[in-house]
Amino acid sequence: MSVVKTMLAALAVSLSMGAMAAQAETVKWGSRADIYSLDPNSIPSTSNLAFLNHIYEGLVRYDKTFQIEPALATSWELVDGKFWRFKLREGVKFHDGADFTADDVVASFQRAADPASPLKGNMPLYQGIRKIDDFTVEVDVSTTSSLFLNDITNIFVFDAGWLKDNNTEKPSDFAQGIEGYATSHTNGTGPFMLESRAPDSKTVLIVNDGWWDEKHHNVDRLEFIPITSAATRIAALLSDEVDLIDSAPIQDLDRLKADPTKTVISLTELRTVFVAFNRNETLLDGRPNPFNDIRVRQAFEAAIDRDLINQRIMRGLARPSGSMIAPDIAGYSAALDTYEPADPAKAQALLKEAGQEGAAFTYTCMNDESINEEDFCQGIANMLTRAGFAPTIDMGPRAVQSPKRSKGEVEVFNISWANEPTLDAFSLLSQVLATRDGAYGVSNYGGWSVPALDDLVKEAAAATDPAERLALEEQALRIAKDELLMIPLHQQPIAWATGSRIETIDVRADNKARHWFTVVGE
């Protein structure tokens, strides 16, 4: 299935196509959680990269129908089936006034692909880069797959001189606590510039009047305000203390819809939410790891009632799934989108057979990552307890829990994946399901390893025929499903809500904010 053919422009929701207001405007954006870092290479987080795309840009980007279009590169071609040649946009300035040239692209690609880079998994086909002249670069790739262009939509360009002058040529790493100048400072080419940042309080962007692209917004100041409490976030919108909120609590959508001054935009996200397992030899306390026995993983899945979670916790707005990827992601197979009804008795029998009755473990959850995660974690823990497990929930904000997960210091955990930037199953397969090795398995937090799956992923990377690649991806996804490397729960709902001042906003199923399209009314 081609994502270009299936993801229609309808995914981009516009509240109004009225004329752009002439005066400059401030937009106050209430968000469920703060960003992790101002360094786009510091963590492979969609929300972090989406925010930073207001400041930084890549060589290419997606248009409103998710097709590749020029950004800092004006054209590109595959040469001799070995490398991509990019012609760069001339006349572009960084926020500090420096000229954009090929040197910046070379430094930025090398930084993102550095062995220490948490973002290196976003460019598994990359092999090297060289400058040809001031406005031409060539990038070596391991295969001629056009997925490389999708990959680099998330590879943002820094000013090489700025990196060197500030001793930040190496990427930072949020999970490892490694910071650098780019953690708290920026210098991009994008539509907005950083004015100030107070972590967990407010980050302020101001318009870049020197942006090279045509302006479709009238926002001169964007105030990003993390509001972790759902009730407080709703109250801020209802009282007009903020102009819009992401992650509008689904239990409050009817209340918001009843207010004539508020508009609700709801979609099913491309993101799939999973429960996954630590697959190391032992658990954190040194006990033998019961989840290395597939019967225990099967018992775990048999205990989970996806439909009940959707009805009771997700208000019927999620899409319960047996598939590891959403239907609109290339590589989706309806044959893999199946799951059995919950069966606690079956779970108990499997645990007994495995000699793991009363299996105790810690279930690490976050209260500000996936939609209603705190509630569905408690629901799943209750289901597991009834089936004979003995879970203990470790709940906390993602700023605390995400480093634990990244370091493998978890036993059972949640993870969600939207298959960005490729919008193809190769993203999940190469970054999450593959064995951790170089650019592969960067987000394999459980430490699992299935050589047969790895072989298929590498074959898919080398395939030049899209149909062949998709067939290989389906085989690999079947192995992951049969092995229960992770248990898909659902594709989650997303909801944004705006006040009366917001005239136009672009919200798509990838749940990325793009405020260079936001228009505030008079």
Disulfide bonds with the S-S distance in Angstrom:
Cys365-Cys377 2.18
